[in-house]
């Protein structure tokens, strides 16, 4: 099983949440302030930054190897599954998430669209 942080259309109540059916929801989480969400149209993309980052809201899931393989295929070549640092009950923990391989920094910040 892999712990996976999600932040966009895979979240509960979002259009692609059905891709996580039968997996285990572990609760809401926030990243440390090393990230930005970019508005890519109808979905956001997470990018790693060294400066001017923000904490991103999302959900932590425990995902089976079979589901993870399907999610990797769904996310495609635009994303890489990479470590992400989360604030977890007053300490930092590392898990995995999907990060844009080549962020388009001309895109607007999407953070407030997807927080919650």
C-alpha positions in Angstrom: 0.0 0.0 0.0 1.1 3.5 -0.8 0.1 6.7 0.9 -0.9 9.3 -1.7 -1.6 13.0 -1.2 -4.2 14.3 -3.7 -5.2 17.9 -4.2 -7.5 18.3 -7.2 -10.1 16.5 -9.2 -9.4 13.2 -7.4 -10.6 14.7 -4.0 -13.9 13.6 -2.5 -16.8 15.4 -4.2 -14.7 16.1 -7.3 -15.3 14.9 -10.9 -12.6 12.1 -10.9 -13.0 10.9 -7.3 -14.5 7.6 -8.7 -10.9 6.6 -9.6 -10.2 6.2 -5.8 -13.2 3.9 -5.1 -12.4 1.1 -2.7 -9.3 2.8 -1.4 -8.8 4.1 2.1 -9.3 7.8 3.0 -7.0 8.8 5.8 -8.1 12.4 6.3 -7.4 16.0 5.2 -3.8 17.2 5.2 -1.7 20.3 4.2 1.7 20.4 2.6 4.6 22.5 4.0 5.0 25.8 2.1 7.2 24.5 -0.8 4.5 24.2 -3.4 2.1 26.1 -5.7 -1.0 25.0 -7.5 -1.3 26.2 -11.1 -4.6 26.7 -12.9 -4.5 24.3 -15.9 -8.1 24.9 -16.9 -10.5 22.4 -15.3 -7.9 20.9 -13.0 -4.9 22.2 -11.0 -1.3 21.1 -11.2 1.1 21.0 -8.2 4.6 22.6 -8.7 7.5 22.6 -6.4 9.0 26.0 -5.6 12.0 27.3 -3.6 10.5 30.7 -2.9 7.0 32.2 -2.4 5.4 28.8 -1.9 2.2 28.1 0.0 0.7 25.2 1.9 -1.7 23.2 -0.3 -4.8 21.6 1.1 -5.7 18.1 0.1 -6.4 14.6 1.2 -4.3 11.6 2.2 -5.3 8.2 0.8 -3.9 4.7 1.2 -3.8 3.2 -2.3 -3.3 -0.4 -3.4 -0.5 -1.1 -5.9 -3.1 -2.0 -8.6 -4.9 1.4 -8.1 -1.6 3.3 -8.0 -0.7 1.8 -11.4 -4.1 3.0 -12.8 -3.6 6.4 -11.3 -0.1 6.7 -12.8 -1.6 5.9 -16.2 -4.4 8.4 -15.7 -2.1 11.2 -14.7 0.0 10.5 -17.8 3.3 12.1 -18.9 2.4 15.6 -17.6 3.1 14.5 -14.0 5.6 12.5 -12.0 4.8 10.8 -8.8 7.3 12.3 -6.3 7.7 12.7 -2.5 5.8 15.5 -0.9 6.1 16.8 2.7 2.9 17.1 4.7 2.2 18.8 8.0 0.8 15.9 10.0 -0.3 16.7 13.6 2.5 19.1 14.4 5.3 17.2 12.6 6.3 16.7 9.0 5.8 13.4 7.2 6.7 12.4 3.6 4.3 10.7 1.3 3.8 10.7 -2.5 1.9 13.0 -4.9 1.7 13.9 -8.5 3.9 16.9 -9.4 4.0 18.7 -12.7 7.2 17.7 -14.6 7.4 21.1 -16.5 5.3 23.7 -14.8 4.1 26.6 -17.0 4.7 29.6 -14.7 2.6 31.8 -17.0 -0.5 30.0 -15.6 -2.3 31.7 -12.7 -2.2 30.4 -9.2 -5.1 28.0 -8.5 -4.7 27.6 -4.8 -7.8 29.3 -3.6 -9.9 27.4 -6.2 -9.1 24.1 -4.7 -8.6 24.8 -1.0 -11.1 23.3 1.3 
